[in-house]
Amino acid sequence: MSQNPLNFGKVAVLMGGLSAEREISLMSGRGVLQALRSRGVDAHAFDPAERDISEVKKEGFARCFIALHGRFGEDGTVQGALELLGIPYTGSGVMASSMAIDKVMTKRVLFAEGLPTPGYVLLQRDAQGAYGGADINAIPGRLGLPLIVKPSREGSSLGLTKVTERAGLAEAIVQAAKLDADILCEQFISGDEVTCPVLGTGADARALPVIRIVAPDGNYDYQNKYFTDTTQYLVPCGLPEGEEAVIQQLALQAFRTLNCRGWARVDVMIDQATRKPYLLEINTSPGMTGHSLVPMSARAAGIAYEDLCIEVLKTAALDYQQHSGAAP
């Protein structure tokens, strides 16, 4: 890496936060903090759940590495605060972050641009706090079984249920509703589950190697993502010839369509019968834990964890700088 770490100035690694993914964010943040310090960066931990975000400016931080996940960290809110404070930050800007955290909004944009994503039904609470029985009963007929039920604005598979029969739909909605008022019911795609990280911005963005995920019983849930060693991560992915390049191009299209920047991870399902890929979601502040996929993919591309952190930090920017062409 060519940039002198001293040129970064004082760096805040934002970690923890208020979301349901706080525990994972702390794990990510500690890894990033250690990596940056090992490369001579003047990096410091900063938990927005414990300190007011305005202290970032008061304490003279020159830029922020966002290792927050979920709400109040990956959804455009902290990005907006940093825009007002004038402190460059890693990852996508305000609008891209707020769209990508919302799985339904992401789907609407993808559909509008003609990019493939599974069919869905959005459930929203009425004035009485209910979801409407008649509409719910019709969902299996529209999407088929099995289907996926998950909160619209949550990550790490929190609140996600694979519904295999009609009788399980109501309880799946209850579980998702604990985390979000908006619930996404999604067509289940049976086949290979893969993910593709993207680094860079605009025309300079590039896709890293695709990882194929083989989870126990096909259940890639919160526990199997972070706290077990039974999930297999295959890189090289071992997909049929030509499919990895197709996934990488699709990931880049989705990344650019939502106007993401810096880095992200794009999750995809490949239909086992047709081999057609379907975009699931875009994670604009990916995990950086020992089980996380972006570092794994980067390592396969010859990029060490420490170098990955430096590369992401180099992309720290503000929205208005991106739009005006001003230098960070």
C-alpha positions in Angstrom: 0.0 0.0 0.0 1.5 3.3 -1.1 -0.2 5.8 1.2 1.7 6.8 4.3 -0.4 5.9 7.4 0.6 9.2 8.9 -1.3 10.9 6.2 -4.6 9.4 7.5 -4.4 11.6 10.6 -6.3 10.5 13.7 -8.8 7.8 12.8 -11.9 6.8 14.7 -13.0 3.2 14.3 -16.7 3.3 14.9 -17.9 0.1 16.6 -20.6 -1.2 18.8 -23.6 1.1 18.4 -27.2 0.6 19.2 -28.3 -2.1 16.7 -29.2 -5.7 17.3 -25.8 -6.4 15.7 -23.8 -4.6 18.4 -21.9 -7.8 19.4 -20.8 -8.5 15.9 -19.8 -4.9 15.3 -17.6 -4.9 18.4 -15.8 -8.0 17.0 -15.4 -6.3 13.6 -14.2 -3.1 15.1 -11.6 -4.7 17.3 -10.2 -6.5 14.4 -10.0 -3.4 12.2 -8.5 -1.3 15.1 -5.7 -3.9 15.7 -5.0 -4.1 11.9 -4.8 -0.3 11.5 -2.6 0.1 14.5 -0.3 -2.7 13.3 0.3 -0.6 10.1 1.1 2.5 12.1 -2.3 4.3 11.8 -3.2 6.5 14.8 -6.5 4.6 15.3 -8.8 4.8 18.3 -12.1 2.9 19.2 -15.2 5.0 19.3 -18.6 3.6 20.4 -21.5 5.8 19.4 -23.7 4.0 22.0 -21.4 5.4 24.8 -20.4 8.7 23.4 -22.1 11.5 21.4 -21.0 11.3 17.8 -20.2 15.1 17.9 -17.1 14.2 20.0 -15.5 12.8 16.9 -15.0 16.4 15.7 -14.2 17.8 19.1 -11.4 15.2 19.6 -9.8 16.0 16.2 -10.5 12.9 14.3 -9.6 13.3 10.6 -11.6 10.3 9.3 -13.8 7.5 10.4 -13.7 3.8 9.6 -17.3 2.6 10.1 -17.3 -0.9 11.6 -20.9 -0.5 12.7 -23.6 -2.9 11.5 -27.3 -2.5 11.2 -29.4 0.5 12.4 -27.7 3.7 13.4 -24.5 2.6 11.7 -25.2 1.1 8.3 -28.5 2.9 7.5 -27.4 6.5 6.6 -27.9 8.0 10.0 -24.3 8.1 11.2 -23.2 8.9 7.6 -25.5 12.0 7.8 -24.1 13.0 11.1 -20.5 12.7 9.8 -21.5 14.7 6.7 -22.7 17.5 8.9 -19.5 17.3 10.9 -17.4 17.3 7.7 -15.5 14.2 8.6 -14.8 11.7 5.8 -16.0 8.1 6.5 -15.6 4.7 4.9 -18.4 3.0 3.0 -21.4 4.2 1.1 -23.0 7.7 1.5 -26.3 8.7 3.1 -28.7 7.7 0.3 -27.0 4.4 -0.7 -26.7 3.4 2.9 -30.3 4.1 3.7 -31.5 2.3 0.6 -29.3 -0.8 1.0 -30.3 -1.4 4.6 -33.9 -1.5 3.5 -34.3 -4.9 1.7 -37.6 -3.9 0.2 -36.3 -0.5 -1.1 -33.3 -2.4 -2.5 -35.6 -4.8 -4.3 -37.6 -1.9 -5.8 -34.5 -0.3 -7.2 -33.1 -3.6 -8.6 -36.5 -4.5 -10.2 -36.6 -1.0 -11.7 -33.2 -1.5 -13.3 -34.1 -5.0 -14.6 -31.7 -6.8 -12.2 -32.9 -10.2 -10.9 -34.1 -10.5 -7.4 -36.6 -13.0 -5.8 -40.3 -12.1 -5.7 -41.6 -10.7 -2.5 -44.5 -9.4 -0.5 -44.2 -6.5 2.0 -46.2 -6.6 5.2 -46.8 -3.4 7.1 -48.6 -2.9 10.3 -52.0 -1.1 10.2 -53.1 1.5 12.7 -54.1 -1.3 15.2 -50.7 -2.9 14.9 -51.9 -5.9 12.9 -50.7 -7.2 9.6 -54.0 -8.2 8.0 -55.0 -11.9 8.0 -56.4 -12.1 4.5 -53.3 -10.9 2.8 -51.1 -13.1 4.9 -53.1 -16.2 4.0 -52.6 -15.4 0.3 -48.8 -15.2 0.6 -47.9 -18.9 0.1 -50.0 -19.0 -3.0 -48.1 -16.0 -4.4 -44.6 -16.9 -3.5 -44.8 -20.7 -3.1 -43.4 -22.8 -0.2 -40.9 -22.8 1.3 -40.5 -19.0 1.6 -38.4 -16.7 3.6 -39.7 -14.2 6.3 -37.4 -11.5 7.6 -37.3 -8.0 9.0 -36.9 -5.5 6.2 -34.2 -3.5 7.9 -32.0 -5.9 9.9 -28.9 -7.9 9.1 -26.9 -11.0 10.1 -30.0 -13.1 9.4 -31.5 -11.8 12.7 -35.3 -12.5 12.8 -35.1 -14.6 9.6 -37.2 -17.8 9.3 -37.5 -20.3 6.5 -41.2 -21.2 6.4 -41.8 -24.7 5.0 -45.6 -25.0 5.6 -48.5 -22.6 6.0 -48.8 -23.3 9.7 -45.4 -21.7 10.4 -46.1 -18.4 8.7 -47.8 -16.6 11.6 -45.0 -17.4 14.1 -42.3 -16.3 11.5 -44.1 -13.0 11.2 -44.1 -12.6 15.0 -40.4 -13.2 15.2 -39.6 -10.8 12.4 -41.9 -8.1 13.9 -39.8 -8.1 17.1 -37.1 -6.4 15.1 -38.9 -4.3 12.5 -42.4 -3.1 11.8 -41.9 -3.8 8.0 -41.6 -7.5 7.2 -40.3 -9.0 4.0 -41.8 -12.3 2.7 -39.6 -13.5 0.0 -39.6 -16.2 -2.6 -37.2 -19.0 -1.6 -34.5 -19.8 -4.2 -33.2 -23.3 -3.8 -29.6 -23.7 -4.9 -26.1 -22.4 -4.3 -25.7 -19.5 -1.8 -22.8 -17.2 -2.8 -21.4 -13.8 -1.9 -19.2 -11.4 -3.7 -17.3 -8.5 -2.1 -16.7 -5.3 -4.1 -13.9 -2.8 -3.4 -13.6 0.7 -4.9 -15.9 3.4 -6.3 -17.6 3.9 -9.6 -15.6 2.8 -12.6 -12.7 1.9 -10.3 -14.8 -0.6 -8.3 -13.8 -4.2 -8.7 -15.3 -7.5 -7.6 -13.3 -9.9 -5.4 -13.4 -13.7 -5.6 -16.9 -15.2 -5.1 -17.4 -17.4 -2.0 -19.8 -20.3 -2.0 -21.4 -20.9 1.4 -22.4 -24.4 2.5 -24.2 -24.3 5.8 -25.5 -27.2 7.9 -28.9 -28.2 6.4 -28.7 -25.1 4.3 -29.4 -23.0 7.3 -27.0 -20.0 7.2 -28.4 -18.3 10.3 -26.9 -16.0 12.9 -25.4 -18.8 14.9 -23.8 -20.5 11.9 -22.5 -17.2 10.5 -20.5 -16.2 13.6 -20.3 -18.8 16.3 -19.8 -22.3 14.7 -17.2 -23.9 12.6 -19.5 -26.3 10.7 -20.3 -23.9 7.8 -18.1 -24.4 4.8 -16.8 -21.4 2.8 -15.5 -22.4 -0.6 -13.0 -20.1 -2.3 -12.3 -20.8 -5.1 -16.1 -21.2 -5.2 -16.1 -24.2 -7.5 -19.1 -23.0 -9.6 -19.6 -24.3 -13.1 -17.3 -22.6 -15.7 -18.2 -19.0 -16.3 -20.6 -18.6 -13.4 -18.2 -16.8 -11.1 -17.6 -14.0 -13.7 -21.4 -13.7 -14.1 -21.8 -13.3 -10.4 -19.0 -10.7 -10.2 -20.5 -8.6 -13.0 -23.9 -8.8 -11.4 -22.5 -7.7 -8.0 -20.8 -4.7 -9.7 -24.0 -3.8 -11.4 -26.0 -3.9 -8.1 -23.2 -1.9 -6.3 -23.2 0.8 -8.9 -27.0 0.8 -9.3 -27.4 1.8 -5.6 -24.5 4.2 -6.0 -22.5 2.4 -3.3 -18.9 3.4 -2.7 -15.8 2.2 -1.0 -16.7 -1.4 -0.3 -19.7 -3.7 0.1 -20.7 -7.4 0.0 -23.4 -8.6 -2.4 -25.3 -11.7 -1.5 -26.7 -13.9 -4.3 -28.7 -17.2 -4.7 -28.3 -19.3 -7.8 -31.3 -21.4 -8.8 -30.2 -25.0 -8.9 -32.5 -25.9 -11.8 -32.0 -22.9 -14.1 -28.6 -21.6 -12.8 -30.0 -18.1 -12.8 -28.6 -15.9 -10.1 -30.8 -13.7 -7.9 -29.6 -10.7 -5.9 -30.7 -10.9 -2.2 -29.1 -7.8 -0.6 -26.2 -5.5 -0.5 -24.3 -5.1 2.8 -22.6 -1.6 2.8 -20.7 -2.2 6.1 -19.7 -5.8 5.9 -18.4 -7.8 8.8 -14.7 -7.9 9.6 -14.7 -10.7 12.2 -12.7 -13.9 12.1 -15.7 -15.6 10.4 -16.4 -12.7 8.0 -16.5 -13.2 4.3 -14.9 -10.0 2.9 -11.5 -10.7 4.5 -11.8 -14.3 3.4 -12.4 -13.3 -0.2 -9.7 -10.6 -0.1 -7.2 -13.2 1.2 -8.0 -15.4 -1.7 -7.1 -12.4 -4.0 -3.8 -12.0 -2.2 -4.9 -9.1 0.0 -4.0 -9.5 3.7 -6.5 -8.4 6.4 -4.4 -5.4 7.3 -4.0 -4.3 3.7 -7.7 -4.7 3.2 -8.4 -2.3 6.2 -5.9 0.2 4.8 -7.5 0.0 1.3 -10.9 0.6 2.7 -9.7 3.5 4.9 -8.2 5.1 1.8 -11.6 5.4 0.3 -13.1 7.5 3.2 -15.0 10.4 1.7 -18.0 12.7 2.1 -21.0 12.8 -0.3 -20.5 16.4 -1.3 -16.9 15.7 -2.2 -18.0 12.8 -4.4 -20.6 15.0 -6.1 -18.5 18.1 -6.4 -15.2 16.4 -7.4 -13.4 18.0 -4.4 -10.6 16.0 -3.0 -11.0 14.3 0.4 
